[in-house]
Amino acid sequence: MAEDIKTLDDLKEVVGETAAAPVDAEAVVDAGPAREPQRDELGRSYATGKRKDAVARVWIKPGSGKVTVNGKDMDAYFARPVLQMILRQPFTVAGVDGQFDVMATVKGGGLSGQAGAVKHGISKALQLYDPSLRAALKAAGFLTRDSRVVERKKFGKAKARKSFQFSKR
């Protein structure tokens, strides 16, 4: 067969013959392994979310949409509306508003980092509970950990990059 191909036209003919073969659509869709829902004996899904220095442990289960963070209601723990909106984003993107109860414990960082960590944890737990939600959450970028962290201070510098005031004399 390799001897028959001497020009680009010959190559097009050979490729055209193989490309004309019928393709089974189901075989293409089923190429990857099917994801199984991961739930514990209580029907919950667990995931860990991270953002800056904050780490959130998140459990979700079917319910009325109640969100509890460190034993407090979401409105009490995250008082700023922007932080509450960040926590609701995964549910709106996945289209499951008010269908899951969330119980999260967060440590480290500030409120903004903690809200991002809980959002990351909720997104991961949602896709573990129902793998069909994975495509929407991944397209929105909620399953990717935001790796930006504070740069460390270097010796001989006032901060990470700021130098001490220069004095010529």
N, C-alpha and C positions, 0 to 999 in steps of 0.2 A: 504494500500500500504506500509506503514512503517513497518508492520509486516512481509511482504514478504522479506525484505532486511535483511539478517542475515550475509552475507559474502561479500567480495569485488567483487566476481564474480556476485552476485545478483545485486550489485550496478552498475557494468559495463553494465549488460543487460538492466537495467532501463534507464541509461544514454544513452546507444546506441540507444534505441527506440526513445527517445526524440530528440537526435541529428540527427537521420536519417530523421526527418521531413524536407520537402523542405523549403528552406529559400528564401524569395522574395528579390532579389537583389535591386530592386527599393526602397523597404521599408527601407533597411539598409542605402542607400545613402541619402534618404530624411528624415532621422531621425532628423536632426537639422533644425532650421528655415532658410529659404532662406534669404540671406542678400539682401537688397534693395539698389540701388545706392542712395547716398545722394548728391543732387546738389541744388544750389539756383536758383533763377529766371533768373540769367545770365548764367546758365550752368556751374558754378564753384563748386568745392569742397573745403571745408575749414578744416584745422586741425592745432593743436598746437603741436609743437615739443619742447622738452627740452633736455638739456645736460649741466652738471655742473651748472653754474649760468645763462646760456643763455636761453632765451625763444623766440621761433620763431613762428610768425603767418603766415601761408602759405595758399595761394589760388592757385589752379591749374585749367586750362581750356584747351580745345583742341587748338592747335596752332602749331607754327613752332619750338618750343624748346627754346624760349627766356627765360632766367632766370634773374629776377630783384630782387635785395636785397637792401632794404632801399633806393629805388629810383635810384640805380646805377646798371650797368650791372655786371653780376657775375665776369667777368674778372677784372673789376676795383675794386670791393669790396673785393673779395678773390683773391689777386694777386698770391699767391703761388699755383703752379700746383697741389700739394697734396690736398689742400682744395677744388679746383675745381673738382678733381676726386671724392672726398667724396660726393659732391653734385650730381654728375652724377650716382653714384652707384645704387640708387633705380630704375632709368630708365633702366639701362642695365640689371639688374636682372629681372625686369618685362618684358623686351623686348619691350619697348615703347620709344626708343630713338627718340628725335626730334618730338614727337607727342603732347607734352603738354607745354604750357607757364606757368611759375611760377612767382608769385609775393609774395615776403616775406618781412616781417618787423621783425628785430631781435633786442633784447635789452639784455644788461647784458653780463658778461663774456668776454672772449677774442675771438680772431678770430677762434681758434681751437674749442672752445665750441660752438660758433655761427654756424660754419659749421656743427657740429654734430647735433645741434638743427634744422637747416634747413633740413638736411637729414632725421631726424626723422619725421618732419612735412610733407615733401614731401611723405614719405612712407605711413603715415597715410592718407593723402589726396588721394593718388593714390588708396588705397584699399577702400576708401569711394566712389570714383568716379566709379571704376570698381571692384566690389567684387571678380571677378574671378582672380584678381592679388594678392589676399590676401595670397594664399598658397606659392607662390614664395617669397614674401616679408617676410613672417613669417619664412620660412625655412632659409632665409639669416640672420634673427635676426634683421631686420630693424624696426619692429613694437614694439620692447621692448625698453623701456627707459633705457639708461645707467645711473644707479643710483649712480655711483661713484661721490662724491663731495669732496671738500677740507675739511679735518678734522679741527675742531675748535681748537684754542689755549686754553690751560688750564692754570690756575693760578699756579704760582710757577715753570713754565716752560718757556724756552726761546721761543719755538715755540709749535707746537702741541705735540711733543714728546721729542724734544731736551731739555736736562737739562742745567742749568748753570754750568760753570766749577767748579769742586769740589776742595776745598782747605782744606787740612788737618789741617793747622795752619793759 
